[in-house]
């Protein structure tokens, strides 16, 4: 589960960053500062998403916190860049999955020690 979460997270984070980079660039051409700021928030959120995905391989609980931080940041920019609301929801789900993965790994490790 950790490996799948990490690989899917890395791929999705790259998509978030490419989409946000495109929005930021095109808003500069259209002279729309609000959308440009939302695109910059998307870039930062995508980078945090990437860090969370990388952490999910070895530190799933820390990855869960980082995914939720990315979701919170993405939801802040969703007013001017509506796709960020979708990415925030995905990051929130992945954060819960990372917490669940960490919990199950700890429980399995504790069960092996008692046996």
PyMOL commands that place a pseudoatom at each C-alpha (Angstrom):
pseudoatom trace, name=CA, resn=UNK, resi=1, chain=A, elem=C, hetatm=0, pos=[0.000, 0.000, 0.000]
pseudoatom trace, name=CA, resn=UNK, resi=2, chain=A, elem=C, hetatm=0, pos=[2.874, 2.377, 0.789]
pseudoatom trace, name=CA, resn=UNK, resi=3, chain=A, elem=C, hetatm=0, pos=[4.468, 1.848, -2.603]
pseudoatom trace, name=CA, resn=UNK, resi=4, chain=A, elem=C, hetatm=0, pos=[1.204, 2.350, -4.486]
pseudoatom trace, name=CA, resn=UNK, resi=5, chain=A, elem=C, hetatm=0, pos=[0.439, 5.489, -2.489]
pseudoatom trace, name=CA, resn=UNK, resi=6, chain=A, elem=C, hetatm=0, pos=[3.885, 6.882, -3.214]
pseudoatom trace, name=CA, resn=UNK, resi=7, chain=A, elem=C, hetatm=0, pos=[3.866, 6.156, -6.935]
pseudoatom trace, name=CA, resn=UNK, resi=8, chain=A, elem=C, hetatm=0, pos=[0.328, 7.454, -7.492]
pseudoatom trace, name=CA, resn=UNK, resi=9, chain=A, elem=C, hetatm=0, pos=[1.104, 10.505, -5.353]
pseudoatom trace, name=CA, resn=UNK, resi=10, chain=A, elem=C, hetatm=0, pos=[4.235, 11.351, -7.330]
pseudoatom trace, name=CA, resn=UNK, resi=11, chain=A, elem=C, hetatm=0, pos=[2.401, 11.059, -10.647]
pseudoatom trace, name=CA, resn=UNK, resi=12, chain=A, elem=C, hetatm=0, pos=[-0.531, 13.165, -9.448]
pseudoatom trace, name=CA, resn=UNK, resi=13, chain=A, elem=C, hetatm=0, pos=[1.764, 15.800, -7.956]
pseudoatom trace, name=CA, resn=UNK, resi=14, chain=A, elem=C, hetatm=0, pos=[3.509, 16.208, -11.299]
pseudoatom trace, name=CA, resn=UNK, resi=15, chain=A, elem=C, hetatm=0, pos=[0.116, 16.696, -12.963]
pseudoatom trace, name=CA, resn=UNK, resi=16, chain=A, elem=C, hetatm=0, pos=[-0.857, 19.296, -10.345]
pseudoatom trace, name=CA, resn=UNK, resi=17, chain=A, elem=C, hetatm=0, pos=[2.393, 21.178, -10.864]
pseudoatom trace, name=CA, resn=UNK, resi=18, chain=A, elem=C, hetatm=0, pos=[2.146, 21.102, -14.682]
pseudoatom trace, name=CA, resn=UNK, resi=19, chain=A, elem=C, hetatm=0, pos=[-1.466, 22.299, -14.599]
pseudoatom trace, name=CA, resn=UNK, resi=20, chain=A, elem=C, hetatm=0, pos=[-0.657, 25.057, -12.102]
pseudoatom trace, name=CA, resn=UNK, resi=21, chain=A, elem=C, hetatm=0, pos=[2.362, 26.152, -14.127]
pseudoatom trace, name=CA, resn=UNK, resi=22, chain=A, elem=C, hetatm=0, pos=[0.167, 26.410, -17.211]
pseudoatom trace, name=CA, resn=UNK, resi=23, chain=A, elem=C, hetatm=0, pos=[-2.456, 28.421, -15.334]
pseudoatom trace, name=CA, resn=UNK, resi=24, chain=A, elem=C, hetatm=0, pos=[0.191, 30.753, -13.910]
pseudoatom trace, name=CA, resn=UNK, resi=25, chain=A, elem=C, hetatm=0, pos=[1.735, 31.350, -17.334]
pseudoatom trace, name=CA, resn=UNK, resi=26, chain=A, elem=C, hetatm=0, pos=[-1.543, 31.889, -19.132]
pseudoatom trace, name=CA, resn=UNK, resi=27, chain=A, elem=C, hetatm=0, pos=[-2.842, 34.236, -16.439]
pseudoatom trace, name=CA, resn=UNK, resi=28, chain=A, elem=C, hetatm=0, pos=[0.263, 36.343, -16.988]
pseudoatom trace, name=CA, resn=UNK, resi=29, chain=A, elem=C, hetatm=0, pos=[-0.600, 36.607, -20.668]
pseudoatom trace, name=CA, resn=UNK, resi=30, chain=A, elem=C, hetatm=0, pos=[-4.196, 37.505, -19.849]
pseudoatom trace, name=CA, resn=UNK, resi=31, chain=A, elem=C, hetatm=0, pos=[-3.143, 39.990, -17.149]
pseudoatom trace, name=CA, resn=UNK, resi=32, chain=A, elem=C, hetatm=0, pos=[-5.213, 38.233, -14.474]
pseudoatom trace, name=CA, resn=UNK, resi=33, chain=A, elem=C, hetatm=0, pos=[-3.396, 38.543, -11.149]
pseudoatom trace, name=CA, resn=UNK, resi=34, chain=A, elem=C, hetatm=0, pos=[-5.955, 36.586, -9.083]
pseudoatom trace, name=CA, resn=UNK, resi=35, chain=A, elem=C, hetatm=0, pos=[-5.697, 33.481, -11.242]
pseudoatom trace, name=CA, resn=UNK, resi=36, chain=A, elem=C, hetatm=0, pos=[-1.918, 33.857, -11.317]
pseudoatom trace, name=CA, resn=UNK, resi=37, chain=A, elem=C, hetatm=0, pos=[-1.808, 33.880, -7.534]
pseudoatom trace, name=CA, resn=UNK, resi=38, chain=A, elem=C, hetatm=0, pos=[-4.048, 30.817, -7.406]
pseudoatom trace, name=CA, resn=UNK, resi=39, chain=A, elem=C, hetatm=0, pos=[-1.736, 29.105, -9.901]
pseudoatom trace, name=CA, resn=UNK, resi=40, chain=A, elem=C, hetatm=0, pos=[1.233, 29.895, -7.664]
pseudoatom trace, name=CA, resn=UNK, resi=41, chain=A, elem=C, hetatm=0, pos=[-0.641, 28.389, -4.717]
pseudoatom trace, name=CA, resn=UNK, resi=42, chain=A, elem=C, hetatm=0, pos=[-1.232, 25.337, -6.904]
pseudoatom trace, name=CA, resn=UNK, resi=43, chain=A, elem=C, hetatm=0, pos=[2.494, 25.057, -7.617]
pseudoatom trace, name=CA, resn=UNK, resi=44, chain=A, elem=C, hetatm=0, pos=[3.331, 25.186, -3.925]
pseudoatom trace, name=CA, resn=UNK, resi=45, chain=A, elem=C, hetatm=0, pos=[0.562, 22.713, -3.132]
pseudoatom trace, name=CA, resn=UNK, resi=46, chain=A, elem=C, hetatm=0, pos=[1.835, 20.397, -5.865]
pseudoatom trace, name=CA, resn=UNK, resi=47, chain=A, elem=C, hetatm=0, pos=[5.349, 20.518, -4.443]
pseudoatom trace, name=CA, resn=UNK, resi=48, chain=A, elem=C, hetatm=0, pos=[4.054, 19.717, -0.952]
pseudoatom trace, name=CA, resn=UNK, resi=49, chain=A, elem=C, hetatm=0, pos=[2.000, 16.906, -2.531]
pseudoatom trace, name=CA, resn=UNK, resi=50, chain=A, elem=C, hetatm=0, pos=[5.238, 15.590, -4.093]
pseudoatom trace, name=CA, resn=UNK, resi=51, chain=A, elem=C, hetatm=0, pos=[7.063, 15.694, -0.747]
pseudoatom trace, name=CA, resn=UNK, resi=52, chain=A, elem=C, hetatm=0, pos=[4.176, 13.848, 0.894]
pseudoatom trace, name=CA, resn=UNK, resi=53, chain=A, elem=C, hetatm=0, pos=[4.280, 11.172, -1.793]
pseudoatom trace, name=CA, resn=UNK, resi=54, chain=A, elem=C, hetatm=0, pos=[8.009, 10.726, -1.265]
pseudoatom trace, name=CA, resn=UNK, resi=55, chain=A, elem=C, hetatm=0, pos=[7.506, 10.467, 2.506]
pseudoatom trace, name=CA, resn=UNK, resi=56, chain=A, elem=C, hetatm=0, pos=[4.825, 7.813, 2.096]
pseudoatom trace, name=CA, resn=UNK, resi=57, chain=A, elem=C, hetatm=0, pos=[7.423, 5.150, 1.308]
pseudoatom trace, name=CA, resn=UNK, resi=58, chain=A, elem=C, hetatm=0, pos=[9.045, 5.234, 4.737]
pseudoatom trace, name=CA, resn=UNK, resi=59, chain=A, elem=C, hetatm=0, pos=[7.044, 7.611, 6.964]
pseudoatom trace, name=CA, resn=UNK, resi=60, chain=A, elem=C, hetatm=0, pos=[3.344, 7.174, 6.170]
pseudoatom trace, name=CA, resn=UNK, resi=61, chain=A, elem=C, hetatm=0, pos=[2.083, 9.173, 9.161]
pseudoatom trace, name=CA, resn=UNK, resi=62, chain=A, elem=C, hetatm=0, pos=[4.262, 12.154, 8.253]
pseudoatom trace, name=CA, resn=UNK, resi=63, chain=A, elem=C, hetatm=0, pos=[3.041, 11.745, 4.682]
pseudoatom trace, name=CA, resn=UNK, resi=64, chain=A, elem=C, hetatm=0, pos=[-0.545, 11.875, 5.944]
pseudoatom trace, name=CA, resn=UNK, resi=65, chain=A, elem=C, hetatm=0, pos=[0.076, 15.184, 7.692]
pseudoatom trace, name=CA, resn=UNK, resi=66, chain=A, elem=C, hetatm=0, pos=[1.833, 16.557, 4.622]
pseudoatom trace, name=CA, resn=UNK, resi=67, chain=A, elem=C, hetatm=0, pos=[-0.949, 15.427, 2.262]
pseudoatom trace, name=CA, resn=UNK, resi=68, chain=A, elem=C, hetatm=0, pos=[-3.495, 17.145, 4.506]
pseudoatom trace, name=CA, resn=UNK, resi=69, chain=A, elem=C, hetatm=0, pos=[-1.358, 20.303, 4.533]
pseudoatom trace, name=CA, resn=UNK, resi=70, chain=A, elem=C, hetatm=0, pos=[-1.332, 20.228, 0.738]
pseudoatom trace, name=CA, resn=UNK, resi=71, chain=A, elem=C, hetatm=0, pos=[-5.114, 19.769, 0.729]
pseudoatom trace, name=CA, resn=UNK, resi=72, chain=A, elem=C, hetatm=0, pos=[-5.575, 22.742, 3.036]
pseudoatom trace, name=CA, resn=UNK, resi=73, chain=A, elem=C, hetatm=0, pos=[-3.363, 24.937, 0.885]
pseudoatom trace, name=CA, resn=UNK, resi=74, chain=A, elem=C, hetatm=0, pos=[-5.070, 23.835, -2.335]
pseudoatom trace, name=CA, resn=UNK, resi=75, chain=A, elem=C, hetatm=0, pos=[-8.506, 24.553, -0.924]
pseudoatom trace, name=CA, resn=UNK, resi=76, chain=A, elem=C, hetatm=0, pos=[-7.353, 28.086, -0.101]
pseudoatom trace, name=CA, resn=UNK, resi=77, chain=A, elem=C, hetatm=0, pos=[-6.691, 28.803, -3.788]
pseudoatom trace, name=CA, resn=UNK, resi=78, chain=A, elem=C, hetatm=0, pos=[-9.760, 27.013, -5.126]
pseudoatom trace, name=CA, resn=UNK, resi=79, chain=A, elem=C, hetatm=0, pos=[-11.859, 30.174, -5.412]
pseudoatom trace, name=CA, resn=UNK, resi=80, chain=A, elem=C, hetatm=0, pos=[-9.883, 31.526, -8.378]
pseudoatom trace, name=CA, resn=UNK, resi=81, chain=A, elem=C, hetatm=0, pos=[-8.667, 28.158, -9.724]
pseudoatom trace, name=CA, resn=UNK, resi=82, chain=A, elem=C, hetatm=0, pos=[-11.556, 25.649, -9.325]
pseudoatom trace, name=CA, resn=UNK, resi=83, chain=A, elem=C, hetatm=0, pos=[-9.479, 22.588, -10.220]
pseudoatom trace, name=CA, resn=UNK, resi=84, chain=A, elem=C, hetatm=0, pos=[-7.588, 23.048, -6.959]
pseudoatom trace, name=CA, resn=UNK, resi=85, chain=A, elem=C, hetatm=0, pos=[-10.724, 21.954, -5.101]
pseudoatom trace, name=CA, resn=UNK, resi=86, chain=A, elem=C, hetatm=0, pos=[-10.497, 18.599, -6.872]
pseudoatom trace, name=CA, resn=UNK, resi=87, chain=A, elem=C, hetatm=0, pos=[-6.779, 18.317, -6.067]
pseudoatom trace, name=CA, resn=UNK, resi=88, chain=A, elem=C, hetatm=0, pos=[-7.513, 19.251, -2.457]
pseudoatom trace, name=CA, resn=UNK, resi=89, chain=A, elem=C, hetatm=0, pos=[-10.045, 16.439, -2.200]
pseudoatom trace, name=CA, resn=UNK, resi=90, chain=A, elem=C, hetatm=0, pos=[-7.597, 13.959, -3.739]
pseudoatom trace, name=CA, resn=UNK, resi=91, chain=A, elem=C, hetatm=0, pos=[-4.841, 15.079, -1.369]
pseudoatom trace, name=CA, resn=UNK, resi=92, chain=A, elem=C, hetatm=0, pos=[-7.230, 14.726, 1.581]
pseudoatom trace, name=CA, resn=UNK, resi=93, chain=A, elem=C, hetatm=0, pos=[-8.141, 11.180, 0.569]
pseudoatom trace, name=CA, resn=UNK, resi=94, chain=A, elem=C, hetatm=0, pos=[-4.488, 10.297, 0.107]
pseudoatom trace, name=CA, resn=UNK, resi=95, chain=A, elem=C, hetatm=0, pos=[-3.718, 11.784, 3.523]
pseudoatom trace, name=CA, resn=UNK, resi=96, chain=A, elem=C, hetatm=0, pos=[-6.325, 9.551, 5.144]
pseudoatom trace, name=CA, resn=UNK, resi=97, chain=A, elem=C, hetatm=0, pos=[-4.953, 6.570, 3.218]
pseudoatom trace, name=CA, resn=UNK, resi=98, chain=A, elem=C, hetatm=0, pos=[-1.425, 7.370, 4.418]
pseudoatom trace, name=CA, resn=UNK, resi=99, chain=A, elem=C, hetatm=0, pos=[-2.614, 7.553, 8.037]
pseudoatom trace, name=CA, resn=UNK, resi=100, chain=A, elem=C, hetatm=0, pos=[-4.431, 4.254, 7.595]
pseudoatom trace, name=CA, resn=UNK, resi=101, chain=A, elem=C, hetatm=0, pos=[-1.336, 2.663, 6.077]
pseudoatom trace, name=CA, resn=UNK, resi=102, chain=A, elem=C, hetatm=0, pos=[0.809, 3.859, 8.977]
pseudoatom trace, name=CA, resn=UNK, resi=103, chain=A, elem=C, hetatm=0, pos=[-1.708, 2.610, 11.514]
pseudoatom trace, name=CA, resn=UNK, resi=104, chain=A, elem=C, hetatm=0, pos=[-2.007, -0.812, 9.896]
pseudoatom trace, name=CA, resn=UNK, resi=105, chain=A, elem=C, hetatm=0, pos=[1.773, -1.183, 9.608]
pseudoatom trace, name=CA, resn=UNK, resi=106, chain=A, elem=C, hetatm=0, pos=[2.199, -0.328, 13.277]
pseudoatom trace, name=CA, resn=UNK, resi=107, chain=A, elem=C, hetatm=0, pos=[-0.564, -2.736, 14.265]
pseudoatom trace, name=CA, resn=UNK, resi=108, chain=A, elem=C, hetatm=0, pos=[0.961, -5.517, 12.179]
pseudoatom trace, name=CA, resn=UNK, resi=109, chain=A, elem=C, hetatm=0, pos=[4.399, -4.882, 13.676]
pseudoatom trace, name=CA, resn=UNK, resi=110, chain=A, elem=C, hetatm=0, pos=[2.938, -4.928, 17.201]
pseudoatom trace, name=CA, resn=UNK, resi=111, chain=A, elem=C, hetatm=0, pos=[1.113, -8.202, 16.437]
pseudoatom trace, name=CA, resn=UNK, resi=112, chain=A, elem=C, hetatm=0, pos=[4.330, -9.822, 15.228]
pseudoatom trace, name=CA, resn=UNK, resi=113, chain=A, elem=C, hetatm=0, pos=[6.134, -8.803, 18.408]
pseudoatom trace, name=CA, resn=UNK, resi=114, chain=A, elem=C, hetatm=0, pos=[3.435, -10.371, 20.620]
pseudoatom trace, name=CA, resn=UNK, resi=115, chain=A, elem=C, hetatm=0, pos=[3.516, -13.679, 18.731]
for i in range(1, 115): cmd.bond("trace and resi %d" % i, "trace and resi %d" % (i + 1))
show_as sticks, trace
zoom trace
